[in-house]
């Protein structure tokens, strides 16, 4: 999240509260399947298996410039209605 460190604790808490409120809407609507938080980059590692060898890279996503907090798995219907 851009400039997270520059936000005051009350601003950070307000943003977190908005996320939890959105989660509740998704759950209420029946779209929530699962969600998990990721460990911090200081404890995470990525394992890759290629050509019979396993490589280890520090951090969950070496290419990512920002910290990822977790993931959500959602279920949604596809509408066949066209918009003209």
N, C-alpha and C positions, 0 to 999 in steps of 0.2 A: 504494500500500500504506500503510495507516494507520500513522502513527508510525514509519515506516521510519527517519527521521533520528534518532530517539531510541534506536534499537537499537545495541548495540555492534557493532564489525566482526565479531566472532565469531558473534554472533546473526544478523547479515545473511548471513554466509557459510553458516551452517547452513540458513537458509531457502532460499538459492539452491541448495545441495546437495540439499535435498528436492525442489525443482522439477526438477532434472536427473534425479534418481532416478525421479520420476513420468514424465518424458519417456521414459525407458528402458523402463518397464513398457508404456506406450502403444505404443512402437515394437515391442517383443517380441510384443505381442498383435495386431499388424498393423493398428492403428487410426490410426497416424500417416500423414498425407498430406503435410503441409508445415508449416513454422513459420518465422517471420521476426521479427527484432527491429525496433523502430521507432527512428528517430533521436530524439535528445533534443528537447525543446520549443524550445530555443534555435536549432535549425537547421531545424526542420520548418515547413511551411506547408500550408494547405488551399486548394485552388483550386476554385471553384464556377462553373459556366457556367449562366446563367439569362437569358432574354430577350435573347440575342445578346451578353451582356456576361460578362466573366470577373472575378470578385472574388477577392482574396487576403486570407487571414486568417492571422495568425501562429499557430503551433502546430498540431499534428496534429488536435486535437479541441477547439474553442473552448469547448464546453459542459462538458467534463470537468474536474472539480475535482482529480483525482488523475492522476499520470503513468501512461500506459499503456506497458508495456515491449515488447509485441509481440503477435503473434497466432498461433494454432494452427489448422490445418485438420485435422479428424479425420473418420474414416469409421466409422460404426457401423451395425449392423443394427437394424431395428425388429422387436421381438418381437410376434407376434400372439397370444401367450398372455395371457389375461385373468387378473387377480388377483381372486379372490373371497374 
